């Protein structure tokens, strides 16, 4: 079983991932900013650790992840301020990757976005540009990090009931958060997914089958 540190622990995907991993016997340290969120984390099987990721230095991140087997990044600004998006989705994410490398934590799982790519196509004058650009940059840094990385890149997230199945065949544009958490948990447990990016929507292929047949 793995000792996992998860950033963005009070997000919906983060909480669902914590529950799945803890139920499978993994230990999850869940990084949150607000101490009031600690009870929610514990209710999902995680152990809260209070830290403002927007304020962490490279050394801080290295110290946070030290001693863990896997880093899972599921943090994000959640829209709103572009400055906060740059600070969390780009700068903090990149520092966490560098911190993992510095601390010798080789396994890193990034929860990203299906459109994250050099040619993401979001115009610079649109509010969504900061998010699209930040995800693209953070993913590129991770791929170049030398870590045993996996990028989990879902499309638009919903609160629909999870199905345990996903696809990337153009027949859907959304995916339940519960299925994203399922993918993240399976990736954590499967080192053969290292070095691969999984873009997906909701679909009809069981997650385990999808992970063994897809990704780039």
Protein Blocks (a to p, Z undefined) as FASTA:
>chain_A
ZZdddehklbmklmmmmmmmmmnopacddddfblklmmmmmmnopacddddfklpcfklm
mmmmgopabdcdfbdekiajfklmmmmmmmmmmmmmmmmmmnopabdcddddfklcfklo
pafkbmklmmmmmmmmmmmmmmmnopacdddddddddfbdcehiacdehpacbdcfklmm
mmmmmmmmmmklgoiacdddddfbdfklmmmmgcZZ
